């Protein structure tokens, strides 16, 4: 499937970092999502029910990020990828999570790509090449 939905710079307030002082108070992180969709089917129906309701997806991503503290960008990115695969019903997602991290560095970021695989009739996230 060549069609994608892209959401850039979704702001999330979360407790994220290795050090206690980083997790002491919420900080802003940014999430980029790219996921496979069937744009032709959505366009033919001209109805949100035929595609991904990205307003609802953004709210779910924010709830997940705020739900608990995270030490690593990787952990948050994995959680978001799993959420998107489950909620959006997409076969593929790319997630980028970034935050300001060090003096003199614009931001640190982690990018993960995950695909949904059918295993015994249920969907699970797998690492590319798995």
Secondary structure, 3 states (H helix, E strand, C coil): CCCEEEEEEEEEEECECCCHHHHCCCEEEEEEEEEECCHHHHHHHCCHHHCCCHHHHHHHHHHHHHCCCECCHHHHHHHHHHHHHHHHCCCEEEEEEEECCCCCCCCEEEEEEEEEEEECCEEEEEECCC
